[in-house]
């Protein structure tokens, strides 16, 4: 008979033990039954052990329960109902607690996966790393910005920039900085913001990246255009009447000299001096008006008319114009196109102007070099963007003026106007592209147009 009640089982086992003990005491008094007595003693010990193990089932269940929680194993279930209603309730409570833990774990995993998905899809780069430089998380935006596929340690970013790992490791909570670097010849100006947090007793640093170079360039161009509009307007308003009045006075003096000849030599000299002074004012006024009109062109760039054209066609038309001067200066100029049928979507007239400006600057840069060379290359970079590079082996550009050469009015040449590169940058910006320069003194310069 199988007893399904815990209490009945206990009572039954205790009764059996009592009967066994009774027979042990009874047979112990009769020496003839010594062997039987020993056998009953062994049976009694076995009954005690069995009773203890039976009554310790609750402890074993508790042990299994806590072990499941400790190892986060929520697949365990308690379904033994043969011990009675009290144990059935205990099993149900165990199962409910495990189900609650399992639900909580599932929710945390779903929440973690949700956050990870959001992090991977935001356009701002995010890197989370420990103080020792071990990277915990980095998203797809970082891969795209820095052109990396794997990142385990911050020190591995030396392949991108020598200074970047040191900059990241030195950042503290609340730090904001602007970091400039080149990736595949593309200029990036990274706005970096750091914060710190603790997890599992360890310190973590979260740094966000965002390339703000296009926005900075756009704002800078807009600011310069506004300034130029104001300056040219005020200068034109002031110089135009002065130049006009000077021309009128000059005409009056010349007419008076013709109709009323001077009475003596002194008067003739005075009239001539005044006429020359007025002519000088008129000429300088016209010169200033031409100067202002030249810079006004920076705000009058026509909108580009986009169409596809071959890079070879662009190079042919540009070199046809520039070859006479290149041959005159005995400069070796090489052009390359990869692939040969490369096509560009842009305004060919405006891009031709940019390319001419860059070649003219290169000609000036190699003027004092023994074996002057200029290389012009059109290709597709690793980001699948079309690039045109104009490189020379000239004297290079000093680092202290490298960031200023695209500013209007700035020039390092004696005969420069400070318009060419500024105009080129605006044209590339209107094409949703960029123009950048890399140079070191004595190593030449490399200007890159990226479409």
LOVEX-535917 format. One line per 10 residues: number of its first residue (from 0); for each residue x, y, z of C-alpha. Coordinates in Angstrom, 1 decimal, m for minus. Example, Ala and Ser with C-alpha at 12.3 -4.5 7.8 and 13.67 -1.06 7.14 Angstrom:
LOVEX-535917
0	12.3,m4.5,7.8 | 13.7,m1.1,7.1
This chain:
LOVEX-535917
0	0.0,0.0,0.0 | 1.3,3.4,m1.0 | 0.6,6.2,1.4 | 0.1,9.6,m0.1 | 0.0,11.6,3.0 | 3.2,12.9,4.6 | 1.7,12.7,8.1 | 0.5,9.1,7.6 | 3.9,8.2,6.3 | 5.6,9.7,9.4
10	3.2,8.0,11.8 | 3.6,4.7,10.0 | 7.4,4.9,10.1 | 7.4,5.8,13.8 | 5.1,2.9,14.6 | 7.3,0.5,12.7 | 10.3,1.8,14.5 | 8.5,1.4,17.8 | 7.6,m2.2,17.0 | 11.2,m2.9,15.9
20	12.6,m1.4,19.2 | 10.1,m3.5,21.2 | 11.3,m6.7,19.6 | 14.9,m5.6,20.1 | 14.4,m5.2,23.8 | 12.3,m8.4,23.9 | 14.9,m10.5,22.1 | 17.9,m8.8,23.9 | 16.8,m10.6,27.1 | 17.1,m14.0,25.4
30	20.7,m14.9,24.6 | 19.5,m17.5,22.1 | 18.2,m14.8,19.8 | 21.4,m12.7,19.7 | 21.8,m12.8,15.9 | 18.1,m11.8,15.4 | 18.6,m8.9,17.9 | 21.6,m7.6,15.9 | 19.7,m7.8,12.7 | 16.8,m5.9,14.2
40	19.3,m3.2,15.5 | 20.6,m2.8,11.9 | 17.0,m2.6,10.6 | 16.2,0.0,13.3 | 19.2,2.1,12.3 | 18.2,1.9,8.6 | 14.6,3.0,9.6 | 16.0,6.0,11.5 | 18.1,7.0,8.5 | 15.2,6.6,6.1
50	13.0,8.7,8.4 | 15.6,11.5,8.6 | 16.0,11.5,4.8 | 12.3,11.5,4.3 | 11.7,14.4,6.6 | 14.6,16.4,5.0 | 12.9,16.5,1.6 | 11.9,20.1,2.3 | 15.5,21.1,3.0 | 16.6,19.5,m0.2
60	13.9,21.3,m2.2 | 14.9,24.6,m0.6 | 18.5,23.8,m1.5 | 17.5,23.1,m5.1 | 15.5,26.3,m5.2 | 18.3,28.6,m4.0 | 20.8,26.8,m6.2 | 18.6,27.5,m9.2 | 18.4,31.2,m8.3 | 22.1,31.4,m7.7
70	22.9,29.9,m11.1 | 20.0,31.8,m12.8 | 18.6,28.4,m13.9 | 14.8,29.0,m14.0 | 14.0,25.8,m15.8 | 13.6,23.8,m12.6 | 10.1,22.9,m11.4 | 8.6,21.4,m8.3 | 5.7,19.1,m9.1 | 5.7,16.4,m6.4
80	2.2,16.3,m4.9 | 2.3,12.9,m3.2 | 3.2,14.4,0.1 | m0.1,16.1,0.9 | m1.7,19.5,0.5 | 0.8,21.4,2.6 | 3.7,20.3,0.4 | 1.6,20.9,m2.7 | 1.2,24.6,m1.6 | 5.0,24.7,m1.0
90	5.7,23.4,m4.5 | 3.3,25.9,m6.0 | 5.0,28.8,m4.1 | 8.4,27.6,m5.3 | 7.2,27.4,m8.9 | 5.6,30.9,m8.7 | 8.8,32.4,m7.3 | 10.9,30.8,m10.1 | 8.4,32.0,m12.7 | 8.7,35.5,m11.3
100	12.5,35.4,m11.4 | 12.3,34.0,m14.9 | 9.9,36.7,m16.1 | 12.2,39.4,m14.5 | 15.2,37.9,m16.2 | 13.4,37.8,m19.6 | 12.3,41.4,m19.2 | 15.9,42.5,m18.4 | 17.2,40.6,m21.4 | 14.5,42.2,m23.7
110	15.3,45.6,m22.2 | 19.1,45.1,m22.8 | 18.5,43.9,m26.4 | 16.2,47.0,m26.9 | 18.9,49.4,m25.7 | 21.6,47.6,m27.7 | 19.4,47.9,m30.8 | 18.8,51.6,m30.2 | 22.6,52.2,m29.6 | 23.5,50.3,m32.8
120	21.1,52.4,m34.9 | 21.6,55.9,m33.7 | 23.7,58.1,m36.0 | 25.9,59.3,m33.1 | 29.0,57.2,m32.4 | 29.2,55.6,m28.9 | 32.1,53.8,m27.2 | 31.9,52.3,m23.7 | 35.2,51.3,m22.2 | 36.8,50.6,m18.8
130	39.6,52.6,m17.3 | 42.1,50.0,m18.4 | 41.2,50.7,m22.0 | 39.2,47.5,m22.6 | 36.2,48.3,m24.9 | 32.8,46.9,m23.7 | 30.5,48.3,m26.4 | 30.8,50.3,m29.6 | 28.1,50.9,m32.2 | 27.8,50.9,m36.0
140	28.2,54.7,m36.1 | 31.8,54.4,m34.7 | 32.5,51.7,m37.3 | 31.3,54.1,m40.0 | 33.1,57.2,m38.7 | 36.5,55.6,m37.9 | 36.3,52.9,m40.6 | 37.0,50.0,m38.2 | 35.3,46.6,m37.9 | 36.7,45.3,m34.6
150	37.7,47.2,m31.5 | 38.8,45.4,m28.2 | 41.1,48.0,m26.7 | 41.2,51.8,m27.0 | 44.9,51.6,m27.9 | 43.9,49.9,m31.2 | 42.6,53.3,m32.4 | 46.2,54.3,m33.0 | 45.7,52.9,m36.4 | 43.2,55.7,m37.0
160	45.0,58.5,m35.2 | 48.1,58.4,m32.9 | 46.5,61.0,m30.5 | 43.0,59.6,m30.3 | 43.5,56.8,m27.7 | 45.3,59.1,m25.3 | 42.6,61.7,m25.8 | 39.8,59.2,m25.0 | 41.6,57.8,m21.9 | 42.2,61.2,m20.5
170	38.5,62.3,m20.7 | 36.4,62.6,m17.5 | 32.7,62.9,m16.8 | 31.3,66.0,m18.3 | 34.3,66.7,m20.6 | 33.6,68.1,m24.1 | 36.2,68.5,m26.8 | 36.6,68.9,m30.5 | 39.1,66.5,m32.2 | 40.3,66.8,m35.7
180	41.5,63.8,m37.8 | 41.7,62.4,m41.3 | 40.1,59.1,m42.2 | 40.8,57.9,m45.7 | 41.7,61.5,m46.7 | 38.4,62.8,m45.3 | 38.6,65.5,m42.7 | 36.5,64.8,m39.6 | 35.9,67.2,m36.8 | 34.6,65.0,m34.0
190	32.6,66.6,m31.2 | 33.2,64.2,m28.2 | 31.3,64.2,m24.9 | 32.2,61.9,m22.0 | 30.3,60.6,m19.0 | 31.1,58.0,m16.3 | 29.1,55.3,m14.5 | 29.7,52.2,m12.3 | 28.5,48.7,m13.1 | 29.3,45.6,m11.2
200	31.8,47.6,m9.1 | 33.8,48.7,m12.1 | 34.1,52.2,m13.6 | 33.1,52.7,m17.2 | 33.4,55.7,m19.5 | 30.9,56.4,m22.2 | 32.1,58.7,m25.0 | 29.8,59.9,m27.8 | 31.2,61.0,m31.2 | 29.6,63.2,m33.8
210	31.2,64.6,m37.0 | 30.2,68.3,m37.1 | 32.6,69.3,m39.9 | 29.9,69.9,m42.5 | 27.9,72.0,m40.0 | 30.9,74.0,m38.9 | 31.9,74.6,m42.5 | 28.4,75.7,m43.5 | 28.1,78.1,m40.6 | 31.5,79.5,m41.3
220	30.7,80.1,m45.0 | 27.4,81.7,m44.0 | 29.1,84.0,m41.5 | 31.7,85.1,m44.1 | 29.0,85.7,m46.7 | 27.0,87.9,m44.3 | 30.2,89.9,m43.4 | 31.1,90.4,m47.0 | 27.6,91.5,m47.9 | 27.7,94.1,m45.2
230	31.2,95.3,m46.0 | 30.7,95.5,m49.7 | 27.4,97.3,m49.3 | 28.9,99.9,m46.9 | 32.1,100.4,m49.0 | 30.2,100.7,m52.3 | 27.8,103.2,m50.7 | 30.8,105.3,m49.5 | 33.2,105.0,m52.5 | 30.7,105.3,m55.4
240	29.8,109.0,m54.7 | 33.4,109.9,m54.0 | 34.6,108.4,m57.2 | 31.7,110.0,m59.1 | 32.4,113.4,m57.6 | 36.1,113.1,m58.3 | 35.3,112.4,m62.0 | 33.0,115.4,m62.1 | 35.6,117.7,m60.5 | 38.2,116.4,m63.0
250	36.0,117.2,m65.9 | 35.2,120.7,m64.6 | 38.9,121.5,m64.1 | 39.8,120.2,m67.6 | 37.0,122.2,m69.1 | 38.0,125.4,m67.1 | 41.6,124.9,m68.2 | 40.6,124.7,m71.9 | 38.1,127.6,m71.8 | 40.0,129.9,m69.4
260	43.8,129.4,m69.8 | 45.9,130.1,m66.7 | 47.2,133.6,m66.4 | 50.6,132.6,m65.2 | 52.8,129.6,m64.6 | 52.0,129.4,m60.9 | 48.3,129.1,m61.6 | 48.9,126.5,m64.3 | 50.9,124.4,m61.8 | 48.2,124.7,m59.2
270	45.5,123.6,m61.6 | 47.6,120.7,m62.8 | 48.3,119.6,m59.2 | 44.6,119.7,m58.3 | 43.7,117.8,m61.5 | 46.2,115.1,m60.7 | 45.0,114.8,m57.1 | 41.4,114.5,m58.2 | 42.5,111.9,m60.9 | 44.3,110.0,m58.2
280	41.1,110.0,m56.0 | 39.1,108.8,m59.0 | 41.5,106.0,m59.9 | 41.8,104.8,m56.3 | 38.0,104.9,m56.0 | 37.6,102.8,m59.1 | 40.3,100.4,m57.8 | 38.4,100.0,m54.6 | 35.1,99.5,m56.4 | 36.8,96.7,m58.5
290	38.3,95.2,m55.4 | 34.9,95.2,m53.7 | 33.2,93.8,m56.8 | 35.8,91.0,m56.8 | 35.0,89.9,m53.3 | 31.3,90.3,m53.9 | 31.6,87.3,m56.2 | 31.9,85.2,m53.1 | 28.2,85.8,m52.4 | 27.1,85.4,m56.1
300	28.1,81.8,m56.9 | 25.5,80.5,m59.3 | 23.5,77.4,m58.3 | 25.1,74.2,m59.7 | 23.4,72.4,m62.5 | 24.1,68.8,m61.8 | 24.8,66.3,m64.6 | 27.0,63.3,m65.1 | 30.2,63.9,m67.0 | 33.4,61.9,m67.4
310	36.4,62.8,m65.2 | 38.6,62.4,m68.3 | 36.6,65.2,m70.0 | 37.1,67.5,m67.0 | 40.9,66.8,m67.0 | 41.2,67.3,m70.8 | 39.5,70.7,m70.7 | 41.4,71.9,m67.7 | 44.8,70.7,m69.0 | 44.2,72.3,m72.4
320	43.9,75.6,m70.6 | 46.8,75.1,m68.2 | 49.3,73.2,m70.4 | 51.0,76.3,m71.9 | 51.9,77.7,m68.5 | 52.9,74.2,m67.2 | 55.3,73.7,m70.2 | 56.6,77.3,m69.9 | 57.6,76.6,m66.3 | 59.0,73.1,m67.2
330	56.8,71.3,m64.7 | 56.1,67.6,m64.9 | 52.3,67.2,m64.5 | 50.7,63.7,m64.3 | 47.0,62.9,m64.5 | 45.5,59.5,m63.5 | 41.9,58.3,m63.5 | 40.7,55.1,m61.7 | 38.7,53.6,m63.3 | 39.1,55.2,m66.8
340	35.4,55.6,m67.3 | 34.8,57.3,m63.9 | 31.9,59.7,m64.0 | 31.1,62.6,m61.7 | 27.7,64.0,m60.8 | 28.3,67.8,m60.5 | 28.3,71.1,m62.4 | 31.3,70.7,m64.8 | 31.9,74.5,m65.1 | 32.1,75.1,m61.3
350	34.2,72.0,m60.7 | 36.5,73.1,m63.6 | 37.0,76.4,m61.8 | 37.9,74.7,m58.5 | 40.4,72.4,m60.3 | 42.0,75.4,m62.1 | 42.4,77.2,m58.7 | 44.1,74.2,m57.2 | 46.5,73.8,m60.1 | 47.4,77.5,m60.1
360	48.2,77.2,m56.4 | 50.3,74.1,m57.1 | 52.2,76.0,m59.9 | 53.1,78.7,m57.4 | 54.1,76.2,m54.8 | 56.6,74.4,m57.0 | 58.1,77.5,m58.6 | 61.3,77.3,m56.5 | 61.7,73.5,m56.6 | 64.5,71.9,m58.6
370	62.3,69.1,m60.1 | 58.8,70.4,m59.9 | 56.0,67.8,m60.1 | 52.2,68.0,m59.9 | 50.0,64.9,m59.8 | 46.2,65.0,m60.4 | 44.3,61.8,m59.5 | 40.6,61.0,m59.8 | 39.4,57.8,m58.0 | 36.8,56.2,m55.7
380	37.9,56.1,m52.0 | 37.1,53.4,m49.5 | 33.8,55.1,m48.6 | 32.7,54.7,m52.2 | 33.0,58.5,m52.7 | 34.6,60.1,m55.8 | 37.7,62.1,m55.0 | 40.0,64.3,m57.0 | 43.5,64.9,m55.5 | 45.9,67.6,m56.6
390	49.4,67.0,m55.0 | 52.7,68.8,m55.5 | 56.2,68.5,m54.2 | 56.5,72.2,m53.4 | 57.6,73.9,m50.2 | 54.5,72.9,m48.3 | 52.3,74.9,m46.0 | 53.2,75.9,m42.4 | 51.0,74.3,m39.8 | 50.1,77.6,m38.2
400	48.3,78.8,m41.3 | 46.9,75.4,m42.5 | 43.5,76.1,m40.9 | 43.3,79.6,m42.3 | 43.9,79.0,m46.0 | 40.2,78.6,m46.8 | 39.2,81.8,m45.1 | 38.2,84.8,m47.4 | 40.9,87.5,m47.7 | 43.6,85.2,m46.3
410	46.6,84.6,m48.6 | 50.2,83.6,m48.1 | 51.2,84.7,m51.6 | 52.5,88.2,m52.5 | 50.1,88.5,m55.4 | 47.2,86.5,m54.0 | 43.7,87.8,m53.5 | 42.5,85.4,m50.8 | 39.5,84.4,m53.0 | 40.5,81.2,m54.9
420	40.4,78.6,m52.1 | 37.5,80.2,m50.3 | 35.5,80.2,m53.5 | 36.5,76.6,m54.1 | 35.3,75.5,m50.7 | 32.0,77.2,m51.2 | 31.6,75.5,m54.6 | 32.3,72.1,m53.1 | 29.9,72.8,m50.2 | 27.2,73.6,m52.7
430	27.9,70.1,m54.2 | 27.4,68.6,m50.7 | 31.1,67.7,m50.8 | 34.2,68.9,m49.1 | 37.7,70.1,m49.9 | 40.6,69.5,m47.5 | 44.4,69.9,m47.4 | 47.2,67.8,m45.9 | 50.7,69.3,m45.8 | 53.9,69.5,m44.0
440	56.7,72.1,m44.6 | 59.1,70.8,m47.2 | 56.9,67.9,m48.2 | 54.5,69.5,m50.5 | 50.7,69.7,m50.2 | 47.8,67.5,m51.1 | 44.4,69.0,m51.8 | 41.5,66.6,m51.9 | 38.0,67.2,m53.3 | 35.5,64.7,m52.1
450	32.0,64.4,m53.7
